[in-house]
């Protein structure tokens, strides 16, 4: 089988293209500022992830019983009143986040309107 220069150039071009594509993907994943969003870089994020990890029951296979895997230790370790306080705490956290978004709107033109909504709900 005779290998021609055209085949060698075509094969080299394909390998080069794949290498460049892979390089760009790796650059985007590891060097992009948005890659920091994949990891906790704030104290609040660390605390939140710690809470979530404490709720998980790693002794359960998630394929067999995902609910028990995700929330098993909360169910096991807390009585009904503690669960109520926990869910209330989560609810208050969501309210605080929504309030923050409305008060510090992403669009300055809507900021005034957002503040009116917050004041009317308070």
C-alpha positions in Angstrom: 0.0 0.0 0.0 1.4 3.3 -1.1 1.1 6.3 1.2 0.8 9.6 -0.7 1.8 13.0 0.5 -1.9 14.0 0.3 -2.9 11.2 2.8 -0.1 12.2 5.2 -1.1 15.9 5.1 -4.8 15.0 5.6 -4.0 12.7 8.5 -1.7 15.3 10.1 -4.4 18.0 9.7 -7.0 15.8 11.4 -4.6 15.1 14.3 -3.7 18.8 14.6 -7.3 19.8 14.6 -8.2 17.4 17.3 -5.2 18.5 19.4 -6.2 22.2 19.1 -9.8 21.4 20.0 -8.7 19.5 23.0 -6.3 22.2 24.0 -9.0 24.9 23.7 -11.4 22.8 25.8 -8.8 22.3 28.5 -8.0 26.0 28.5 -11.6 26.9 28.9 -12.1 24.4 31.8 -9.0 25.3 33.8 -8.0 28.8 32.9 -11.3 30.5 32.5 -12.6 32.7 35.4 -15.9 30.9 35.3 -14.1 27.7 36.3 -14.0 29.1 39.8 -17.8 28.6 39.8 -17.2 24.9 40.0 -15.6 25.1 43.4 -16.5 26.8 46.7 -14.3 29.9 47.0 -16.3 31.6 49.7 -16.9 30.9 53.4 -20.7 30.8 52.8 -20.3 28.2 50.0 -18.1 26.1 52.3 -20.7 26.2 55.1 -23.5 25.3 52.7 -21.7 22.4 51.2 -20.8 21.1 54.6 -24.5 21.2 55.6 -25.5 19.3 52.4 -22.8 16.7 52.9 -23.9 16.1 56.5 -27.4 15.3 55.3 -26.2 12.6 53.0 -26.1 8.9 54.0 -23.2 7.4 52.1 -23.9 3.9 53.3 -27.0 3.7 51.0 -26.6 3.1 47.3 -28.2 6.1 45.4 -29.4 3.7 42.7 -31.4 1.7 45.3 -32.9 4.6 47.3 -31.9 8.1 46.3 -34.0 9.8 48.8 -32.4 7.9 51.7 -29.0 8.5 50.1 -29.5 12.3 49.8 -31.4 13.0 53.1 -30.9 9.8 55.1 -28.9 11.3 58.0 -31.4 14.2 58.4 -34.2 11.6 58.7 -32.3 9.4 61.1 -30.8 12.1 63.4 -33.6 14.6 63.7 -37.0 14.5 65.2 -40.1 16.2 63.6 -39.6 19.5 65.3 -35.9 19.7 64.3 -36.9 18.9 60.7 -39.4 21.7 60.8 -36.7 24.2 62.0 -34.3 22.9 59.4 -36.9 23.4 56.6 -37.8 26.8 58.0 -34.1 27.7 58.0 -33.9 26.7 54.3 -37.0 28.7 53.5 -35.6 31.8 55.2 -32.4 31.4 53.3 -34.3 31.3 50.0 -36.3 34.4 51.0 -33.0 36.2 51.9 -31.5 35.3 48.5 -34.6 36.6 46.6 -34.7 39.7 48.7 -31.0 40.3 47.9 -31.6 39.8 44.2 -34.6 42.2 44.2 -32.8 44.9 46.2 -29.5 44.7 44.3 -31.0 44.0 40.9 -28.9 42.9 37.9 -30.6 45.6 35.8 -30.3 49.2 37.2 -33.4 50.2 35.3 -35.4 47.6 37.3 -33.8 48.3 40.6 -36.4 50.9 41.7 -39.2 48.6 40.8 -37.6 45.7 42.6 -37.2 47.8 45.8 -40.9 48.6 45.7 -41.7 44.9 45.4 -39.5 44.2 48.5 -41.1 47.0 50.5 -44.6 45.8 49.7 -43.8 42.2 50.8 -42.1 43.2 54.0 
